[in-house]
Amino acid sequence: MVDEAADAVGSAHDALSVILATGGYDNTIRFWEAWSGVCSRTIQHPESAVNRLAISPDKRFLAAAGNQHVRLYDVQHAGTTNSSGSSSAVASFDGHTGNVTALAWHCEGKWLVTGSEDGTLKIWDTRSATVQRNFDHKSPVNDCVIHPNQGELISCDQSGAIKVWDLGANTCTHELVPEEDVPMRSVSFASDGSYLVGGNNKGNCYIWTIQNGRDFTDLQPKTRFQAHNKYLIRCLLSPDVKYLATCSADTTIKIWSLEGGQTKLDKVLVGHQRWVWDMAFSADSAYLVSTSSDHTARLWELASGSTVRQYSGHHKAAVCIALNDINIGPE
């Protein structure tokens, strides 16, 4: 009875405040009731696998990156199908010539950034689905984030570079190459602008500090450490900037405490059976969700380091996740 009551409270809480979606190689996007673990809706995405997902800040839209395109779905009506049996997208962003591998929303949802294996970054006007800017990365793009001030874009690529783009000047102002020809897999930027973190294919993480959270001319390398012995796939700073999460081909997620730019291993989250591809923190930094090649997603309680929900429904690797929440868990 206690579990049933908790699930009922959690489900009601989910409906009001939590949007959780996963995508993968089975060409589907699944929406989940975060606390009950129930799959509430499924979007068919037959054109390609789903590489990345991102929920708009106002929770109205879900951007799904596939092969050469991004589809925009209405969160409230996602899962309804047209006459061909495919889920209807409200907008389509077409123009890349390779897999779209990176997504980032403007804070007001006015524009969306996409990065691709075709070596370009594109900034789209979400109202007209047209390209406003096109940046040549000169190498396949693996990840991108927008600075909290919305004035800079940070991206990384297969050649090992991290690039900072000034959106006002429309140019690349800084380039960091920690290890030549070692693909830089993931980048994360602190919500308060204090740190930039990058992780590469050798499992190494690099942390830089930024003066006043904005002055990239004073970008200082703070620390380098080996987070994993196999491919590092994603690195992610928590919203409260107290923790750094890393996930890997070694099947683990590692949580690192972060203080003054220095890291200390806090705990290792063990449970996934294959590569861990993507992660997202809850808004209060108390929970983490993850996706894996083992076809599942998991909700982790960070205080205990334990799995509190497993999401099962994908038939192939689940490789991307998106979360927009106020607070996960029973209130």
C-alpha positions in Angstrom: 0.0 0.0 0.0 2.9 2.4 0.8 4.5 1.7 -2.6 1.2 2.2 -4.3 0.6 5.5 -2.6 4.1 6.6 -3.4 3.6 5.7 -7.0 0.3 7.5 -7.2 1.9 10.6 -5.7 4.9 10.3 -8.0 2.7 9.8 -11.1 0.7 12.9 -10.2 3.9 14.8 -9.6 5.3 13.6 -13.0 2.3 14.8 -14.9 2.6 18.2 -13.5 6.3 18.9 -13.5 8.5 16.2 -15.1 9.2 15.4 -18.7 11.5 12.4 -19.3 12.2 11.0 -22.7 14.6 8.5 -24.2 15.6 7.6 -27.7 17.6 4.9 -29.4 18.6 2.6 -32.2 15.1 1.0 -32.3 13.8 4.2 -34.1 11.5 5.2 -31.2 11.3 7.9 -28.7 9.6 7.0 -25.4 8.1 9.2 -22.7 8.2 8.0 -19.2 6.5 8.7 -15.9 9.7 9.3 -14.1 8.7 7.9 -10.6 6.4 5.0 -11.6 8.6 3.9 -14.5 5.6 3.5 -16.8 6.1 4.3 -20.5 3.3 6.8 -21.2 3.8 7.4 -24.9 5.9 6.3 -27.8 6.9 8.3 -30.9 7.8 6.3 -34.0 10.9 7.8 -35.8 11.2 5.5 -38.8 13.6 7.6 -40.8 16.7 6.9 -38.6 17.9 6.1 -35.2 17.5 8.9 -32.6 20.9 10.3 -31.7 20.1 13.1 -29.3 17.1 14.6 -27.5 16.5 18.1 -26.0 13.4 19.5 -24.3 12.7 23.2 -24.8 12.9 25.4 -21.7 9.2 26.0 -21.7 8.6 22.2 -21.9 6.4 22.6 -25.1 8.7 20.9 -27.6 11.0 17.9 -27.9 13.8 18.2 -30.4 15.0 14.8 -31.8 18.2 14.5 -33.8 18.5 11.9 -36.4 20.4 11.2 -39.6 20.6 14.6 -41.5 17.6 16.1 -39.8 16.0 17.3 -36.5 12.3 16.8 -35.9 10.4 18.9 -33.4 7.5 17.3 -31.5 4.8 18.9 -29.4 5.3 17.4 -26.0 1.6 17.4 -25.1 0.5 15.7 -28.3 3.6 13.6 -29.1 2.7 10.0 -29.9 -0.3 10.7 -32.1 0.2 9.3 -35.6 -0.6 10.3 -39.1 -2.1 8.1 -41.9 1.3 6.5 -42.6 1.7 5.4 -39.0 4.5 7.8 -38.2 4.3 10.4 -35.4 3.6 13.9 -36.7 6.3 16.4 -36.1 5.4 20.1 -35.8 8.6 21.2 -37.5 11.5 19.7 -39.4 15.0 21.1 -39.6 16.7 19.8 -42.7 20.1 20.9 -44.1 22.8 18.7 -42.5 24.4 16.1 -44.7 25.4 13.7 -41.9 24.1 12.4 -38.5 23.0 15.2 -36.2 25.0 14.5 -33.0 24.5 17.6 -30.8 21.5 19.8 -29.7 21.2 22.9 -27.5 18.2 25.2 -26.9 18.3 28.9 -26.4 16.9 29.8 -23.0 13.7 31.3 -24.5 13.4 28.7 -27.2 13.8 31.2 -30.0 16.6 29.3 -31.6 18.1 25.8 -31.6 21.7 24.8 -32.2 22.6 21.6 -34.0 25.9 19.9 -34.6 26.6 17.2 -37.1 29.1 14.6 -38.4 29.1 16.8 -41.5 31.5 19.2 -39.6 29.0 22.1 -39.2 27.2 23.8 -36.5 23.9 25.4 -37.5 21.7 27.9 -35.6 18.0 27.6 -36.5 15.1 30.0 -36.0 12.6 27.7 -34.3 9.6 29.7 -35.6 10.5 29.4 -39.3 12.8 26.3 -39.2 15.4 28.2 -41.2 19.2 28.4 -40.7 20.3 31.7 -39.3 24.0 30.9 -39.0 26.3 28.2 -40.2 29.7 27.6 -38.6 32.4 25.4 -40.2 33.9 23.2 -37.5 36.2 21.5 -40.0 35.7 18.2 -38.2 32.7 16.0 -37.2 30.9 17.7 -34.2 30.3 15.5 -31.1 28.7 17.9 -28.6 27.7 21.5 -27.9 26.5 23.7 -25.0 25.3 27.3 -24.8 26.9 29.6 -22.2 24.4 30.6 -19.5 24.6 34.2 -20.8 23.4 32.9 -24.2 26.3 34.9 -25.9 28.7 32.0 -26.5 28.5 28.5 -27.9 31.0 25.9 -26.9 31.4 22.8 -29.0 33.8 19.8 -29.5 34.8 17.6 -32.3 36.4 14.4 -33.6 39.8 16.1 -34.2 40.1 16.7 -30.4 39.2 20.4 -30.4 36.9 22.5 -28.1 35.8 25.7 -29.8 34.2 28.8 -28.3 32.0 30.8 -30.7 31.0 34.4 -30.0 27.5 34.6 -31.3 27.5 38.4 -31.3 30.7 38.6 -33.5 29.7 35.4 -35.4 33.2 33.9 -35.1 35.3 31.3 -33.3 37.3 33.2 -30.6 39.1 30.3 -28.8 40.2 26.8 -29.7 41.5 24.3 -27.1 43.2 21.0 -28.2 44.2 19.1 -25.1 45.3 16.0 -26.9 45.9 16.2 -30.7 43.9 13.7 -32.8 42.1 12.3 -29.7 38.4 12.9 -30.3 36.8 15.2 -27.7 33.6 13.4 -27.0 31.7 15.8 -24.7 31.6 19.3 -23.2 29.8 20.7 -20.2 29.6 24.2 -18.9 28.8 25.3 -15.3 25.5 27.0 -14.7 27.3 29.8 -12.9 29.9 30.1 -15.7 32.8 29.1 -13.5 34.0 25.9 -15.2 34.3 24.3 -18.6 34.7 20.6 -18.7 35.7 18.4 -21.7 36.0 14.6 -21.9 37.7 12.5 -24.6 37.9 9.1 -26.2 40.8 8.0 -23.9 38.6 8.6 -20.8 40.4 11.8 -19.8 38.6 14.8 -18.4 39.9 18.4 -18.6 38.6 21.3 -16.4 39.2 25.0 -17.1 38.2 27.9 -14.9 36.8 31.1 -16.4 37.4 34.5 -14.8 34.1 36.1 -13.7 32.3 33.3 -15.5 32.6 35.1 -18.9 36.1 36.2 -19.7 37.4 33.5 -22.1 40.6 35.4 -22.6 41.5 34.2 -19.1 40.6 30.5 -19.6 42.9 28.6 -17.2 43.5 24.9 -17.3 42.8 23.7 -13.8 43.1 19.9 -13.8 43.3 16.8 -15.9 42.4 13.3 -14.7 41.6 9.9 -16.1 37.9 9.3 -15.4 37.6 5.9 -17.2 39.9 3.4 -18.8 37.7 3.1 -21.8 35.8 5.6 -24.0 34.3 8.4 -22.1 31.0 9.2 -23.8 29.5 12.0 -21.8 30.6 14.4 -19.0 28.0 16.5 -17.2 28.2 19.2 -14.5 25.3 19.2 -12.0 23.1 22.2 -11.8 24.4 23.2 -8.4 28.0 22.8 -9.8 29.0 20.5 -6.9 29.4 17.3 -8.9 30.6 16.1 -12.3 29.2 12.9 -13.8 31.0 10.9 -16.4 29.8 7.8 -18.2 31.6 5.3 -20.3 31.9 2.2 -22.5 33.1 0.5 -19.2 29.3 0.3 -18.2 29.7 2.6 -15.2 28.8 6.2 -14.3 31.2 8.0 -12.0 30.2 10.9 -9.8 33.0 13.3 -8.9 32.8 15.9 -6.2 34.1 19.3 -7.5 35.6 22.0 -5.4 37.9 24.7 -6.6 38.2 23.0 -9.9 39.7 19.8 -8.3 37.9 16.5 -8.4 37.5 13.6 -6.0 35.7 10.4 -6.8 32.5 10.4 -4.8 30.8 7.2 -6.0 30.5 4.7 -8.9 27.1 3.9 -10.1 27.0 0.2 -11.2 24.0 -1.5 -12.8 24.0 -1.0 -16.5 25.3 -4.0 -18.4 26.7 -2.3 -21.5 27.9 1.1 -22.7 26.3 4.1 -20.9 25.6 6.7 -23.6 23.8 9.7 -22.0 22.9 11.3 -18.7 20.8 14.1 -17.3 20.7 15.6 -13.8 17.5 16.5 -12.0 17.1 20.2 -11.4 17.9 19.8 -7.7 21.0 17.7 -8.5 19.7 14.9 -6.3 19.0 12.4 -9.1 20.6 11.3 -12.4 19.0 9.5 -15.3 21.0 7.5 -17.8 20.6 5.4 -21.0 22.6 2.4 -22.1 23.2 -0.1 -24.9 21.5 -2.7 -22.6 18.2 -1.2 -23.9 17.3 0.4 -20.5 17.3 3.8 -18.8 17.8 4.2 -15.1 17.0 6.7 -12.4 19.7 7.0 -9.8 19.4 8.5 -6.3 22.8 10.1 -5.9 22.8 10.2 -2.1 22.7 6.4 -1.9 24.2 5.7 -5.4 21.4 3.2 -6.0 18.9 2.7 -8.9 15.4 3.7 -7.8 13.7 3.0 -11.1 14.5 1.2 -14.3 12.8 2.1 -17.6 12.5 -0.9 -19.9 10.9 -0.8 -23.3 13.5 -0.1 -26.0 14.3 -3.1 -28.2 17.8 -1.9 -29.1 20.4 0.4 -27.5 19.0 3.5 -25.7 21.5 6.2 -26.5 20.0 9.5 -25.6 17.9 11.0 -22.8 16.2 14.4 -22.0 14.9 15.6 -18.7 13.1 18.8 -17.8 11.9 18.7 -14.2 11.2 20.7 -11.1 12.0 17.8 -8.8 12.0 14.0 -9.4 10.7 11.7 -6.7 7.8 11.6 -4.3 7.1 14.8 -2.4 
